[in-house]
Amino acid sequence: MDSLVFSNMLHRPARTIVSVLGIAVGVLLIVFTVGLSNGTMRERGKREANVGAEIFFRASGAIGLSGTESFRLPIAMKDEIKSVEGVRTVVSLGQNTVATDDNNTGSRLIDGVEYAEYSSVVGTQIREGRSLGSSGDEAIIDTGFQRQKKYKIGDKTRLYERDFTIVGTYEPAAGARVKVPLATMQQQLGGEGKVTAFLVKIDQGLDPRTVAERLSQRFPENQILLTSELEELYMQGFPAMNVFLNVFIGVAAVISALVILLTMYTTVTERTRQIGIMKSLGMSNPAIAWTIAQEALLLSFLGVVTGIVLTYAVRAGLTRVTTLEVEMDEKVLGIVLVVGLIGGAIGSLYPALRAARLDAVEALSYE
């Protein structure tokens, strides 16, 4: 029976290839879309956590991590925070999302920093050009962003509807990819003397959770986040995206099922006479139906595998030319495989039942 399944698939190689590719495209869309969204969020979370500080101190009522918060924390709070037992250094940080024309989303998160203070904790080093000044329309970018956008020292980038001069590049990537002087951001947003957050570096050997609890007791109305947890907070902070991805997977599964349905239906129609011969030779209805179902499941499996291989290929190409990350989650791959096989089984159900119900005499006389 296995040889019959393979011979059926090879009988019309063009149709088999088109069917496999049809399913593969659906799988590619699922895995790539889910992987790109998760990878982008996780990569941003990793950069936010890679700031050398253990605690992220934010204003009360701050929502999400999108950079839309106003400047509400007085810089004078630094001394109060530093007075808490276990706190070694406190760094001022401004974060803001700005409109930009060199990003697919049309916006970008940027950091406002006092570079000397910031680099002393984060450990950033200038690789080309110079560090940020204390003010002015200038910016530094990480080396990965430079490679992606092909920026050179002295080039302009559009922020706040005016040009900022790129004066340097830095490593490692931490926080936002673009950084401007904190004073410039404060002046732009009317936040002189204030920031959106503080990075808190604790004394060596202490437990970050212990110091975080002390800060929470001292500043109960403010948000105290551990930077080690920022990655997961990013992953969990977009419920609407998760709903969209689940709907997307469902739609792709339906399309895959329809591809299999059409393929197997035409297969049964073309092989009506062949099915009649099998029945006349004593092949049972369940055996005929199972033959059709086996072929559908094999097509689905090949389509899923091809789709995953294509996704890896697209991911490799994307990584070479951009800083985007596509996360290949084993859980997602397993779900896609199961969904693809279920779609194949559902798509083969009607053609298999139709083949099993054919009258042997009518089938043999079919032209």
Backbone torsions as a table, in degrees:
resi	resn	phi	psi	omega
1	MET	NA	-36.3	178.7
2	ASP	-61.2	-41.3	178.8
3	SER	-64.1	-31.9	177.9
4	LEU	-66.6	-40.6	178.9
5	VAL	-61.9	-47.4	-179.7
6	PHE	-65.8	-39.6	179.6
7	SER	-65.9	-35.6	176.8
8	ASN	-62.7	-41.3	-179.8
9	MET	-68.5	-37.6	-178.2
10	LEU	-80.2	-13.8	-179.2
11	HIS	-64.8	-35.4	176.6
12	ARG	-126.9	77.0	-174.8
13	PRO	-60.6	-37.8	-179.1
14	ALA	-62.7	-44.6	179.8
15	ARG	-65.9	-39.1	178.2
16	THR	-61.8	-44.9	-179.5
17	ILE	-63.6	-43.9	-180.0
18	VAL	-63.4	-39.8	179.2
19	SER	-64.2	-44.8	179.1
20	VAL	-62.5	-43.3	179.8
21	LEU	-67.1	-35.6	177.6
22	GLY	-60.2	-44.1	177.6
23	ILE	-70.0	-39.5	-178.1
24	ALA	-61.2	-38.5	179.3
25	VAL	-64.2	-41.6	176.7
26	GLY	-61.4	-42.5	178.3
27	VAL	-65.2	-42.9	178.2
28	LEU	-57.1	-44.9	-179.6
29	LEU	-63.3	-41.6	-179.7
30	ILE	-65.2	-57.5	-173.1
31	VAL	-64.5	-41.3	-177.7
32	PHE	-68.6	-44.1	-179.2
33	THR	-64.9	-47.2	178.5
34	VAL	-63.8	-45.5	-178.8
35	GLY	-63.8	-38.9	-179.2
36	LEU	-68.4	-43.6	-179.8
37	SER	-66.2	-46.7	179.2
38	ASN	-66.3	-41.8	-179.5
39	GLY	-64.1	-40.3	179.5
40	THR	-64.7	-44.7	179.2
41	MET	-65.1	-43.0	-177.5
42	ARG	-67.5	-39.2	180.0
43	GLU	-64.6	-39.7	178.0
44	ARG	-67.7	-40.0	177.9
45	GLY	-61.5	-39.8	178.8
46	LYS	-64.4	-41.3	179.4
47	ARG	-65.3	-40.3	179.2
48	GLU	-65.5	-32.3	-179.7
49	ALA	-81.9	-14.0	-174.9
50	ASN	-91.6	41.3	-175.2
51	VAL	-103.1	3.8	176.8
52	GLY	79.8	-12.2	177.6
53	ALA	-100.6	153.3	-177.1
54	GLU	-93.9	-18.9	-173.9
55	ILE	-131.7	138.4	177.7
56	PHE	-110.8	114.5	-175.0
57	PHE	-104.0	119.6	-177.4
58	ARG	-125.8	165.7	-179.3
59	ALA	-70.2	157.1	177.7
60	SER	-64.7	142.1	177.9
61	GLY	79.2	4.2	177.8
62	ALA	-64.1	134.3	-176.0
63	ILE	-116.4	127.1	175.0
64	GLY	68.4	-169.9	-177.6
65	LEU	-133.1	41.5	-171.1
66	SER	-96.3	-6.1	-179.1
67	GLY	81.4	22.9	-179.4
68	THR	-103.6	3.8	-178.3
69	GLU	-75.4	147.3	178.2
70	SER	-81.3	166.7	179.2
71	PHE	-80.8	103.3	-174.6
72	ARG	-124.1	-12.6	-178.2
73	LEU	-93.4	115.8	177.4
74	PRO	-63.8	137.6	178.4
75	ILE	-60.2	-25.7	179.6
76	ALA	-62.3	-18.0	178.9
77	MET	-66.6	-18.1	-178.5
78	LYS	-55.3	-42.0	-178.6
79	ASP	-67.0	-37.7	178.5
80	GLU	-65.7	-43.3	-179.7
81	ILE	-65.4	-40.2	-177.6
82	LYS	-67.6	-22.4	-179.2
83	SER	-76.6	-12.1	178.6
84	VAL	-71.2	136.8	-177.9
85	GLU	-58.9	129.5	177.9
86	GLY	99.9	-14.1	180.0
87	VAL	-86.1	128.0	-179.4
88	ARG	-101.5	-47.7	-175.9
89	THR	-140.2	144.5	176.4
90	VAL	-126.5	128.1	-176.2
91	VAL	-115.4	131.2	177.5
92	SER	-74.6	141.3	-178.9
93	LEU	-145.0	131.0	171.2
94	GLY	-113.0	135.1	177.6
95	GLN	-129.2	135.8	-178.5
96	ASN	-152.2	140.9	175.3
97	THR	-95.6	125.9	-176.6
98	VAL	-120.2	154.4	175.1
99	ALA	-74.1	139.1	179.9
100	THR	-148.6	151.6	-177.9
101	ASP	-101.6	4.4	-179.7
102	ASP	-111.0	24.1	179.1
103	ASN	-134.3	141.1	-176.7
104	ASN	-62.2	-30.6	-178.5
105	THR	-83.6	-10.4	179.5
106	GLY	82.6	2.8	179.0
107	SER	-148.4	163.4	-179.4
108	ARG	-152.4	141.8	174.5
109	LEU	-82.1	131.6	176.3
110	ILE	-126.9	154.2	178.0
111	ASP	-106.2	141.4	169.0
112	GLY	-106.7	119.8	-173.9
113	VAL	-136.5	156.0	163.9
114	GLU	-94.3	105.4	-162.5
115	TYR	-57.4	-45.8	-177.2
116	ALA	-59.0	-45.4	-179.9
117	GLU	-66.2	-44.2	-177.1
118	TYR	-64.6	-47.5	-176.3
119	SER	-68.6	-25.4	179.9
120	SER	-66.1	-26.6	178.7
121	VAL	-98.1	-45.9	-175.0
122	VAL	-76.0	-31.5	179.8
123	GLY	85.2	20.6	178.2
124	THR	-70.4	147.2	178.6
125	GLN	-130.7	137.2	179.0
126	ILE	-74.6	125.1	-179.9
127	ARG	-97.3	-28.1	-178.5
128	GLU	-150.3	142.3	-179.6
129	GLY	79.7	-141.1	-177.3
130	ARG	-135.2	173.6	179.3
131	SER	-82.0	173.6	179.7
132	LEU	-69.4	144.8	170.2
133	GLY	-80.9	-178.2	-178.6
134	SER	-78.6	-16.5	179.5
135	SER	-161.2	-178.7	177.9
136	GLY	102.5	165.8	-178.9
137	ASP	-87.5	74.4	178.9
138	GLU	-139.5	161.2	-175.7
139	ALA	-148.5	155.7	168.6
140	ILE	-121.5	151.5	-176.8
141	ILE	-131.6	155.3	177.4
142	ASP	-77.8	159.1	-173.0
143	THR	-65.2	-31.5	177.5
144	GLY	-65.4	-41.8	177.6
145	PHE	-65.7	-37.1	178.1
146	GLN	-62.2	-44.3	179.6
147	ARG	-64.0	-39.9	-178.6
148	GLN	-64.9	-46.7	-174.8
149	LYS	-93.2	-6.1	179.4
150	LYS	58.5	39.6	176.8
151	TYR	-78.5	150.9	173.7
152	LYS	-121.8	157.7	176.5
153	ILE	-59.6	130.7	-177.7
154	GLY	99.7	-14.8	176.7
155	ASP	-67.8	162.6	-179.9
156	LYS	-105.9	144.5	171.0
157	THR	-128.2	140.8	-172.3
158	ARG	-87.9	115.1	176.9
159	LEU	-136.2	140.5	179.9
160	TYR	53.1	36.7	176.1
161	GLU	62.2	27.4	173.0
162	ARG	-151.6	167.2	-175.4
163	ASP	-85.2	133.7	171.7
164	PHE	-112.4	136.2	-179.6
165	THR	-86.6	129.9	176.6
166	ILE	-79.9	114.8	-174.9
167	VAL	-105.2	-9.9	-179.0
168	GLY	-170.5	163.8	173.7
169	THR	-123.0	152.4	-175.6
170	TYR	-138.3	162.5	172.3
171	GLU	-141.2	154.6	-8.4
172	PRO	-79.8	167.8	177.4
173	ALA	-66.4	126.8	179.0
174	ALA	-151.0	135.2	-178.0
175	GLY	66.1	-149.0	179.0
176	ALA	-68.5	153.8	-178.0
177	ARG	-75.1	-22.8	-179.6
178	VAL	-117.1	132.0	179.6
179	LYS	-127.2	138.3	178.8
180	VAL	-125.3	165.0	177.4
181	PRO	-59.8	137.5	-179.4
182	LEU	-59.4	-40.2	-178.7
183	ALA	-61.8	-37.3	179.4
184	THR	-65.4	-44.0	179.1
185	MET	-65.5	-41.2	179.2
186	GLN	-62.0	-43.9	179.6
187	GLN	-65.2	-40.3	-179.4
188	GLN	-62.8	-39.3	-173.1
189	LEU	-103.1	8.6	178.8
190	GLY	66.8	36.3	-177.6
191	GLY	-118.5	37.3	-179.7
192	GLU	-57.1	132.5	178.8
193	GLY	78.3	6.9	-178.9
194	LYS	-134.2	163.4	177.9
195	VAL	-138.1	172.1	176.8
196	THR	-93.8	-23.0	-177.3
197	ALA	-161.2	165.9	172.4
198	PHE	-125.6	142.6	170.1
199	LEU	-97.2	126.4	-174.9
200	VAL	-111.8	119.0	175.8
201	LYS	-99.1	129.0	-176.2
202	ILE	-100.9	166.7	178.4
203	ASP	-65.5	144.8	-177.7
204	GLN	-61.6	137.7	177.0
205	GLY	91.3	-10.3	-179.5
206	LEU	-86.8	155.7	177.4
207	ASP	-82.7	121.1	-179.5
208	PRO	-55.3	-33.8	-178.7
209	ARG	-67.2	-36.1	179.2
210	THR	-64.9	-46.1	179.1
211	VAL	-66.8	-37.6	178.4
212	ALA	-61.8	-39.3	177.9
213	GLU	-64.7	-39.0	177.5
214	ARG	-64.1	-41.3	177.8
215	LEU	-64.9	-39.5	179.5
216	SER	-64.0	-37.2	178.6
217	GLN	-70.1	-36.2	-179.1
218	ARG	-78.0	-35.8	-178.9
219	PHE	-126.5	71.7	-172.8
220	PRO	-64.9	-22.3	-177.1
221	GLU	-88.9	-7.8	-178.5
222	ASN	-99.3	162.5	-179.3
223	GLN	-93.9	126.0	178.9
224	ILE	-115.3	111.6	-177.5
225	LEU	-116.7	139.9	173.5
226	LEU	-82.4	129.8	-178.9
227	THR	-63.7	-25.5	178.3
228	SER	-66.7	-17.1	-178.9
229	GLU	-103.0	-1.0	-176.3
230	LEU	-63.1	-36.9	-178.7
231	GLU	-58.7	-47.6	-179.6
232	GLU	-70.1	-32.7	176.8
233	LEU	-63.1	-39.0	176.3
234	TYR	-63.3	-42.6	-177.3
235	MET	-66.3	-31.0	-177.0
236	GLN	-96.4	-5.1	-170.7
237	GLY	-87.7	5.4	-177.4
238	PHE	-130.5	70.2	-177.8
239	PRO	-60.9	-33.6	179.9
240	ALA	-63.3	-36.2	178.1
241	MET	-65.5	-39.9	178.9
242	ASN	-63.3	-39.5	177.4
243	VAL	-63.7	-43.9	178.8
244	PHE	-59.2	-44.6	-178.2
245	LEU	-64.6	-38.6	178.8
246	ASN	-64.9	-41.4	177.7
247	VAL	-64.6	-40.5	-179.6
248	PHE	-61.3	-43.1	178.1
249	ILE	-62.5	-41.7	179.0
250	GLY	-62.6	-43.9	179.4
251	VAL	-63.5	-43.6	179.3
252	ALA	-63.5	-35.8	177.9
253	ALA	-65.1	-40.6	178.2
254	VAL	-63.7	-42.4	179.2
255	ILE	-62.4	-43.0	178.3
256	SER	-61.5	-41.6	178.9
257	ALA	-62.9	-39.1	179.4
258	LEU	-68.1	-37.1	176.6
259	VAL	-60.8	-45.8	178.7
260	ILE	-64.9	-42.3	179.7
261	LEU	-57.6	-48.5	-179.5
262	LEU	-63.9	-43.9	-179.0
263	THR	-61.5	-49.0	-176.4
264	MET	-72.4	-31.5	177.6
265	TYR	-64.7	-45.3	178.4
266	THR	-66.9	-32.6	177.1
267	THR	-62.0	-46.5	179.8
268	VAL	-63.6	-41.5	-179.3
269	THR	-63.1	-42.2	-178.9
270	GLU	-70.1	-27.8	-173.7
271	ARG	-108.0	25.7	179.4
272	THR	-56.6	-46.6	-180.0
273	ARG	-64.0	-40.3	178.6
274	GLN	-61.9	-40.9	178.2
275	ILE	-63.6	-38.7	176.5
276	GLY	-61.2	-39.8	178.2
277	ILE	-64.2	-43.7	179.2
278	MET	-61.6	-40.2	178.8
279	LYS	-66.1	-40.8	-179.3
280	SER	-66.5	-24.7	178.0
281	LEU	-85.9	1.9	174.3
282	GLY	100.2	9.5	179.3
283	MET	-72.4	132.1	-175.4
284	SER	-77.7	160.7	178.3
285	ASN	-59.5	-46.2	177.7
286	PRO	-60.2	-36.7	-179.9
287	ALA	-65.9	-39.8	178.2
288	ILE	-66.0	-44.9	179.7
289	ALA	-62.6	-39.7	-179.6
290	TRP	-67.0	-33.5	176.9
291	THR	-62.2	-44.8	178.8
292	ILE	-64.3	-43.1	-178.8
293	ALA	-65.4	-39.0	178.1
294	GLN	-60.4	-43.4	179.8
295	GLU	-63.0	-41.4	179.7
296	ALA	-65.0	-43.6	179.7
297	LEU	-65.3	-37.3	178.3
298	LEU	-67.0	-40.7	176.0
299	LEU	-61.7	-42.1	179.6
300	SER	-63.5	-44.0	-179.6
301	PHE	-62.4	-45.6	179.1
302	LEU	-63.9	-36.6	178.5
303	GLY	-65.5	-42.6	179.3
304	VAL	-64.3	-46.8	-179.4
305	VAL	-61.9	-43.8	178.4
306	THR	-61.8	-41.2	178.9
307	GLY	-62.5	-40.7	179.0
308	ILE	-66.7	-41.9	177.8
309	VAL	-61.5	-42.9	178.5
310	LEU	-63.0	-37.9	179.1
311	THR	-63.4	-42.9	177.3
312	TYR	-61.7	-38.3	179.9
313	ALA	-66.1	-44.9	178.4
314	VAL	-64.1	-39.8	179.3
315	ARG	-61.0	-44.2	-179.9
316	ALA	-62.6	-42.7	178.9
317	GLY	-65.9	-39.2	-179.2
318	LEU	-67.1	-39.7	-178.9
319	THR	-64.5	-31.4	-178.1
320	ARG	-71.6	-28.5	-173.0
321	VAL	-113.0	-11.4	-179.3
322	THR	-137.0	174.9	175.3
323	THR	-98.3	8.2	179.9
324	LEU	-69.4	146.4	179.3
325	GLU	-114.9	133.4	174.4
326	VAL	-114.1	112.3	-176.1
327	GLU	-85.8	120.6	177.9
328	MET	-95.6	87.8	-177.0
329	ASP	-82.5	127.7	180.0
330	GLU	-60.5	-34.2	178.5
331	LYS	-63.1	-44.2	179.3
332	VAL	-64.8	-41.7	179.1
333	LEU	-62.5	-39.6	177.7
334	GLY	-64.8	-41.5	178.4
335	ILE	-63.1	-42.8	-179.7
336	VAL	-62.3	-41.6	178.6
337	LEU	-62.1	-46.8	-179.8
338	VAL	-64.1	-45.0	-179.8
339	VAL	-62.5	-40.0	179.3
340	GLY	-64.0	-42.7	179.9
341	LEU	-69.2	-38.7	176.9
342	ILE	-64.5	-41.8	177.2
343	GLY	-61.0	-40.0	177.4
344	GLY	-64.9	-41.0	179.5
345	ALA	-64.5	-42.8	179.0
346	ILE	-66.5	-42.2	-179.8
347	GLY	-64.5	-27.6	-178.7
348	SER	-89.7	-7.8	-173.2
349	LEU	-60.6	-54.3	-177.9
350	TYR	-65.5	-48.0	177.9
351	PRO	-58.6	-37.9	-180.0
352	ALA	-66.1	-44.2	178.7
353	LEU	-65.7	-37.4	179.0
354	ARG	-64.5	-42.0	179.6
355	ALA	-64.5	-40.4	-178.0
356	ALA	-68.1	-27.8	-175.4
357	ARG	-90.3	-4.9	-180.0
358	LEU	-61.8	138.4	174.8
359	ASP	-76.5	130.6	-175.0
360	ALA	-59.1	-41.8	-178.0
361	VAL	-66.3	-45.3	179.6
362	GLU	-65.0	-39.4	-179.3
363	ALA	-64.5	-39.8	-179.9
364	LEU	-68.1	-28.3	-179.2
365	SER	-89.6	-0.2	-177.1
366	TYR	-72.2	135.1	179.0
367	GLU	-114.0	NA	NA
